[in-house]
């Protein structure tokens, strides 16, 4: 496979496929559409409603085409990306005519396709509603909405109108059944942060879903609450994500999140290669259908069967792959010194004897100051520590490539383009043969590695990530916990390793 070219990749882990078929696992059919949106060339200019609708109809026409295609494939729910209808880079004033009115809950239920004259400024909602009704599927889309507020509300804008980045859900008969206001905005000056966190759940005949948007995936609210307190197993995720390797490409975090929380995610991203925006997929804990293309400007419709109960797809022994589960033993015969021992031995400059290398250095990765140690030999065990986290890797490089790899650790507050606390152990290919190039964005590698990576974490929210050459995804063969150590193992891969990371979010420390 040409890993640079346009591709739709379906990973199927068939360790016990026949057993799964015998169990009669229930599935529904879902679609996500990665949309090459038509962007407004004058997004900061003031417009009238008619002109705004004429512009947005160009994107809605494409949505309608995709719904028609999906309907013929038996799709039951389709998800469109964030900002796909109106685009982005608006000011608060310039976006106003692009906003649909969103009626308050006491004026619902409402079917915009059947009742188009019930409210003014709802033309976009009407079109989406009719798509759902005619396609006989649930339609999830993102648009800008306006919601009136009283001046007694201390957060009410001076013009008496909230502007929200909004996900809307229309049932298969066109009824508006849910809406969600994005909580964690990402430099979106046209929109307001909602005054209260929403935990939005909607029900279908085949599954119950939770709603969140783009940058929300990195924060506790609302997503972790949806999973842990509302027990949501299916998440709908419109996004407009700009990729950043080695740790935060779109499909990388989507895959890691689905595996880490043992949930399904239907993720639809915008597609603009010049902005570094691509990467959508349908992810269950151990399966994925995804699209990642930085060569063309083509959109892509992804259709896949999704398990109604994500845990039913786990093979015997896969329980170890479910995050937060405490494992009693590792799955191989390597001896692992404890983190407590290594913290003490670090002060002496070694850990566990001469097999441990300790020539650490600092380099910036993802705008954070990581501490690294190089992998200078074809096999061995190295470790590196920072603050409360120590990271370890036992590895074997199966070819003689001269590519430089390093093991990095970070424990602290990320402060660029958002603030959130991280604990990370990452094995990365460096951008070149010099250690000063470690931490740079890399997309291709030729080195085939077998490794066991583990680290001591203060947070239980740790997500496993493996990215191979050409930004392809892999799952660990095994991963789990032993005491406060999170670990993952991977045998030989068919493509070179770009990144293998245990990405920890320390929500309590934000």
Secondary structure, 3 states (H helix, E strand, C coil): CCCCCCCEEEECCCCCHHHHHHHCCCEEEEEEEEECCCCCCCCCCCCCHHHHHHHHHHHHHHHHHHHHHHHHCCCCEEEECCCCCCCCCCCCCCCHHHCEECCCHHHCCCCCCCCCCCCCCCHHHHHHHHHHHHHCCEEEEEEEEEEECCCCCCCCCCCCEEEEEEEEEECCCCCEEEEEECCCCCCCCCCCCCCCCCCCEEECCCCEEEEEEHHHHHCCCCHHHHHHCCCCCEEEEEECCCCECCCECHHHHHHHHHHHHCCEEEEEEECEHHHCECCEEEECCCCEEEECCCCCCCCEEEEEEEECCHHHHCCCCHHHHCCCCECCCCCCCCCCCCHHHHHHHHCCCCCCCCCEECCEEEEEECCEEEEEEEECCCEEEEEEEECCEEEEEEEEECCCCCCCEEEEEEEEEECCCCCEEEEEEEEEECCCCCHHHCCCCCCCCCCCEEEEEEEECCCCCEEEEEEECCCEECCCCEEEEECCEEEEEECCCCCCEEEEEEEEECHHHC
